[in-house]
Amino acid sequence: MKLKLEISPDLAALMQAEIAAGEKAVTNAMREAGAGLKSAWRGQITGAGLGTRLGNSIRLATYPKGSESLNAAALVWSNAPVIVGAHDAGPMIRSRNGFWLAIPTPAAGKSTRGRRMTPGEWERRTGLRLRFIYRRRGPSLLVAEGRLNSKGRAVASHSKTGRGLTTVPIFLLVPQVKLHKRLDLARDAERAIDGLPGRIVAGWVEGRF
C-alpha cells in the first residue's frame, strides 16, 4: 500500500506571499509617513516666517534602499539642526563669555557674511569706534558718533563743521534673550507615528487582494 499526502493550496507559497505583502505594506507605509512628516515640518517652518531655505533643510531618507522589508524605516532630519532646534525648543540664549549679547539695530546694517553683525566687524568695516553706555532701565548700548545715510545706516561723517554728526545706537546689549518657540515638531512626528498602524494594515490587506 502506498499513501501520498498533498496539501492544497501550497502552505509555503502562501506564507511567502503573505510575507511579501507585509514587506510591501510596511515599506510603503514608512515612505508615506516619512514624506508626510517632511512636508508637515517644512510647512511649519515656512508658516512661521522662517523662510523656504530653512524649510528646505528638512530631508528624508527611507531604508532599505531600493527594496522592501518588514523592518523598513524612515528618517526625517534637518541640515540646520541648531537653528531648527532652537525655534522648536524656545531656549534662553546667553552670551558665551557671560557678559552681554549684542543685538544690532537697523543702523548697524548687515554683515557681508550673511550673519548678524558683530561689534568687532562693525568697527572694522566703518572705521568708527563704539562707545559703551550703561542704562539701569532697558538694555545698555554701544553707540558711535557719525551720521545716518539715506538707508538709515550709521557711517563716518566727513563734515569739517560737524554738521549732521549725531550719537547713533548701533547695538543693544542684554544679558540674555528668550527665543520665542515658533515650532512644534513633536506634534507632527506623533501624528505620523499614530497613523502608521492604519497605513500598514490598509496596505497589507490591499496587497493580498
PALUMFI-17051 format. One record per residue (C-alpha): residue in three letters; x, y negated, z negated. Coordinates in steps of 0.001 Angstrom, whole numbers, plus 500000, padded with zeros to 6 digits. Example, Ala and Ser with C-alpha at 12.3 -4.5 7.8 and 13.67 -1.06 7.14 Angstrom:
BEGIN
+--------+--------+--------+--------+
! residu !      X !      Y !      Z !
+--------+--------+--------+--------+
!    ALA ! 512300 ! 504500 ! 492200 !
!    SER ! 513670 ! 501060 ! 492860 !
+--------+--------+--------+--------+
//
This chain:
BEGIN
+--------+--------+--------+--------+
! residu !      X !      Y !      Z !
+--------+--------+--------+--------+
!    MET ! 500000 ! 500000 ! 500000 !
!    LYS ! 501324 ! 496587 ! 500937 !
!    LEU ! 499986 ! 493396 ! 499380 !
!    LYS ! 500535 ! 489905 ! 500754 !
!    LEU ! 499753 ! 486745 ! 498816 !
!    GLU ! 499233 ! 483466 ! 500639 !
!    ILE ! 498401 ! 480117 ! 499028 !
!    SER ! 496462 ! 477768 ! 501198 !
!    PRO ! 496984 ! 474911 ! 501502 !
!    ASP ! 500769 ! 474816 ! 501048 !
!    LEU ! 501335 ! 473506 ! 497495 !
!    ALA ! 504921 ! 472494 ! 498210 !
!    ALA ! 503807 ! 470428 ! 501190 !
!    LEU ! 501005 ! 468855 ! 499143 !
!    MET ! 503405 ! 467888 ! 496357 !
!    GLN ! 505860 ! 466434 ! 498842 !
!    ALA ! 503110 ! 464380 ! 500473 !
!    GLU ! 501956 ! 463163 ! 497046 !
!    ILE ! 505481 ! 462095 ! 496115 !
!    ALA ! 505884 ! 460284 ! 499451 !
!    ALA ! 502601 ! 458452 ! 498905 !
!    GLY ! 503723 ! 457472 ! 495418 !
!    GLU ! 507092 ! 456207 ! 496634 !
!    LYS ! 505418 ! 454079 ! 499280 !
!    ALA ! 502847 ! 452723 ! 496833 !
!    VAL ! 505394 ! 451768 ! 494165 !
!    THR ! 507796 ! 450218 ! 496670 !
!    ASN ! 505101 ! 448161 ! 498398 !
!    ALA ! 503669 ! 447040 ! 495062 !
!    MET ! 507085 ! 445816 ! 493865 !
!    ARG ! 507702 ! 443973 ! 497133 !
!    GLU ! 504289 ! 442277 ! 496994 !
!    ALA ! 504657 ! 441383 ! 493312 !
!    GLY ! 508160 ! 440011 ! 493865 !
!    ALA ! 507081 ! 437933 ! 496859 !
!    GLY ! 504101 ! 436594 ! 494917 !
!    LEU ! 506264 ! 435662 ! 491931 !
!    LYS ! 508837 ! 433925 ! 494142 !
!    SER ! 506075 ! 431906 ! 495793 !
!    ALA ! 504481 ! 431039 ! 492434 !
!    TRP ! 507784 ! 429849 ! 490930 !
!    ARG ! 508591 ! 427759 ! 493989 !
!    GLY ! 505110 ! 426250 ! 493809 !
!    GLN ! 505588 ! 425378 ! 490134 !
!    ILE ! 508911 ! 423672 ! 490783 !
!    THR ! 507750 ! 421580 ! 493726 !
!    GLY ! 504430 ! 420850 ! 491989 !
!    ALA ! 506356 ! 419488 ! 489000 !
!    GLY ! 508069 ! 416990 ! 491291 !
!    LEU ! 511477 ! 418686 ! 491106 !
!    GLY ! 511853 ! 418892 ! 494880 !
!    THR ! 511881 ! 421580 ! 497543 !
!    ARG ! 515642 ! 422002 ! 497302 !
!    LEU ! 515390 ! 423237 ! 493728 !
!    GLY ! 512287 ! 425221 ! 494659 !
!    ASN ! 514225 ! 426988 ! 497412 !
!    SER ! 516801 ! 428074 ! 494832 !
!    ILE ! 514307 ! 430796 ! 493836 !
!    ARG ! 515316 ! 434024 ! 495563 !
!    LEU ! 514001 ! 437582 ! 495816 !
!    ALA ! 515682 ! 440958 ! 496255 !
!    THR ! 513990 ! 444366 ! 496260 !
!    TYR ! 515594 ! 447745 ! 495597 !
!    PRO ! 516369 ! 450215 ! 497047 !
!    LYS ! 517277 ! 448522 ! 500293 !
!    GLY ! 515616 ! 449963 ! 503385 !
!    SER ! 513979 ! 452933 ! 501657 !
!    GLU ! 511135 ! 453819 ! 499292 !
!    SER ! 511336 ! 455111 ! 495738 !
!    LEU ! 509270 ! 455779 ! 492623 !
!    ASN ! 511915 ! 453662 ! 490828 !
!    ALA ! 511642 ! 450668 ! 493161 !
!    ALA ! 512335 ! 447278 ! 491599 !
!    ALA ! 512135 ! 443587 ! 492457 !
!    LEU ! 514444 ! 440859 ! 491168 !
!    VAL ! 513430 ! 437193 ! 491276 !
!    TRP ! 516022 ! 434633 ! 490204 !
!    SER ! 517281 ! 431085 ! 490734 !
!    ASN ! 520581 ! 429997 ! 492219 !
!    ALA ! 520363 ! 426994 ! 489861 !
!    PRO ! 519575 ! 428767 ! 486574 !
!    VAL ! 520818 ! 425986 ! 484283 !
!    ILE ! 518608 ! 423313 ! 485857 !
!    VAL ! 515545 ! 425519 ! 486235 !
!    GLY ! 516022 ! 426968 ! 482754 !
!    ALA ! 516250 ! 423511 ! 481203 !
!    HIS ! 512955 ! 422408 ! 482745 !
!    ASP ! 511398 ! 425708 ! 481693 !
!    ALA ! 512573 ! 425513 ! 478069 !
!    GLY ! 512446 ! 421757 ! 477430 !
!    PRO ! 515612 ! 421703 ! 475291 !
!    MET ! 517176 ! 418984 ! 473172 !
!    ILE ! 520211 ! 417649 ! 475049 !
!    ARG ! 523111 ! 416236 ! 473052 !
!    SER ! 526488 ! 414873 ! 474014 !
!    ARG ! 529230 ! 417493 ! 474184 !
!    ASN ! 531591 ! 415428 ! 472062 !
!    GLY ! 528940 ! 414458 ! 469521 !
!    PHE ! 528786 ! 410745 ! 470415 !
!    TRP ! 526437 ! 409258 ! 473000 !
!    LEU ! 524569 ! 410293 ! 476095 !
!    ALA ! 524987 ! 407601 ! 478752 !
!    ILE ! 521838 ! 407185 ! 480837 !
!    PRO ! 522379 ! 404948 ! 483893 !
!    THR ! 519965 ! 402107 ! 484572 !
!    PRO ! 518925 ! 401204 ! 488159 !
!    ALA ! 521672 ! 398561 ! 488102 !
!    ALA ! 524291 ! 401313 ! 487893 !
!    GLY ! 523471 ! 402663 ! 491351 !
!    LYS ! 524014 ! 406255 ! 492389 !
!    SER ! 527051 ! 408469 ! 492234 !
!    THR ! 528712 ! 409350 ! 495533 !
!    ARG ! 528856 ! 412947 ! 494259 !
!    GLY ! 525083 ! 413283 ! 494134 !
!    ARG ! 525024 ! 413402 ! 490348 !
!    ARG ! 524282 ! 410900 ! 487619 !
!    MET ! 526738 ! 408046 ! 487479 !
!    THR ! 529185 ! 408222 ! 484556 !
!    PRO ! 530663 ! 405131 ! 482807 !
!    GLY ! 534191 ! 406011 ! 483939 !
!    GLU ! 533135 ! 406496 ! 487548 !
!    TRP ! 531176 ! 403242 ! 487497 !
!    GLU ! 534172 ! 401243 ! 486243 !
!    ARG ! 536468 ! 402779 ! 488865 !
!    ARG ! 534011 ! 402086 ! 491659 !
!    THR ! 533162 ! 398484 ! 490755 !
!    GLY ! 536388 ! 397315 ! 489100 !
!    LEU ! 534318 ! 395891 ! 486233 !
!    ARG ! 534736 ! 396680 ! 482555 !
!    LEU ! 531883 ! 397949 ! 480443 !
!    ARG ! 531243 ! 396431 ! 477028 !
!    PHE ! 529529 ! 398229 ! 474161 !
!    ILE ! 526575 ! 396569 ! 472426 !
!    TYR ! 525179 ! 398275 ! 469346 !
!    ARG ! 521474 ! 397882 ! 468578 !
!    ARG ! 519822 ! 399014 ! 465370 !
!    ARG ! 516494 ! 399465 ! 467100 !
!    GLY ! 516320 ! 401055 ! 470507 !
!    PRO ! 519229 ! 402506 ! 472466 !
!    SER ! 522627 ! 400870 ! 472360 !
!    LEU ! 524019 ! 399546 ! 475633 !
!    LEU ! 527010 ! 399475 ! 477917 !
!    VAL ! 526886 ! 396170 ! 479768 !
!    ALA ! 529003 ! 394388 ! 482358 !
!    GLU ! 529487 ! 390767 ! 483350 !
!    GLY ! 528579 ! 390465 ! 487010 !
!    ARG ! 525710 ! 389727 ! 489339 !
!    LEU ! 522859 ! 391702 ! 490868 !
!    ASN ! 522954 ! 392233 ! 494615 !
!    SER ! 519931 ! 392462 ! 496911 !
!    LYS ! 519446 ! 396127 ! 495937 !
!    GLY ! 519349 ! 395333 ! 492236 !
!    ARG ! 522763 ! 396833 ! 491537 !
!    ALA ! 525461 ! 395210 ! 489458 !
!    VAL ! 528550 ! 394080 ! 491377 !
!    ALA ! 531510 ! 391846 ! 490705 !
!    SER ! 530940 ! 388107 ! 491058 !
!    HIS ! 533404 ! 386188 ! 493233 !
!    SER ! 531958 ! 382800 ! 492418 !
!    LYS ! 534570 ! 380390 ! 491037 !
!    THR ! 531888 ! 378409 ! 489238 !
!    GLY ! 530315 ! 381455 ! 487595 !
!    ARG ! 527066 ! 380908 ! 489421 !
!    GLY ! 524822 ! 383976 ! 489263 !
!    LEU ! 527011 ! 385594 ! 486620 !
!    THR ! 524947 ! 387493 ! 484056 !
!    THR ! 525218 ! 390255 ! 481491 !
!    VAL ! 523752 ! 393368 ! 483082 !
!    PRO ! 522815 ! 396534 ! 481137 !
!    ILE ! 524434 ! 399401 ! 483043 !
!    PHE ! 523932 ! 402349 ! 480683 !
!    LEU ! 521585 ! 403143 ! 477832 !
!    LEU ! 523282 ! 405039 ! 475012 !
!    VAL ! 521280 ! 407553 ! 472987 !
!    PRO ! 522430 ! 410310 ! 470604 !
!    GLN ! 520124 ! 412911 ! 472151 !
!    VAL ! 517314 ! 413396 ! 474652 !
!    LYS ! 514394 ! 415829 ! 474502 !
!    LEU ! 513833 ! 417154 ! 478003 !
!    HIS ! 510153 ! 417454 ! 478797 !
!    LYS ! 509037 ! 421022 ! 479515 !
!    ARG ! 507776 ! 420938 ! 483087 !
!    LEU ! 507677 ! 424636 ! 483976 !
!    ASP ! 506142 ! 427817 ! 482578 !
!    LEU ! 507860 ! 430595 ! 484486 !
!    ALA ! 506952 ! 433292 ! 481965 !
!    ARG ! 503255 ! 432758 ! 482701 !
!    ASP ! 503650 ! 433689 ! 486361 !
!    ALA ! 506007 ! 436574 ! 485521 !
!    GLU ! 503438 ! 438055 ! 483102 !
!    ARG ! 500725 ! 437784 ! 485744 !
!    ALA ! 502911 ! 439612 ! 488246 !
!    ILE ! 503628 ! 442398 ! 485746 !
!    ASP ! 499981 ! 442715 ! 484700 !
!    GLY ! 498922 ! 443108 ! 488323 !
!    LEU ! 501440 ! 445873 ! 489133 !
!    PRO ! 499462 ! 448934 ! 487921 !
!    GLY ! 496461 ! 447967 ! 490031 !
!    ARG ! 498637 ! 447387 ! 493096 !
!    ILE ! 500327 ! 450778 ! 492679 !
!    VAL ! 497080 ! 452701 ! 492188 !
!    ALA ! 495395 ! 450988 ! 495148 !
!    GLY ! 498369 ! 451658 ! 497408 !
!    TRP ! 498690 ! 455262 ! 496252 !
!    VAL ! 495041 ! 456042 ! 496967 !
!    GLU ! 495211 ! 454312 ! 500340 !
!    GLY ! 498338 ! 456267 ! 501231 !
!    ARG ! 496649 ! 459583 ! 500525 !
!    PHE ! 493663 ! 458870 ! 502749 !
+--------+--------+--------+--------+
//
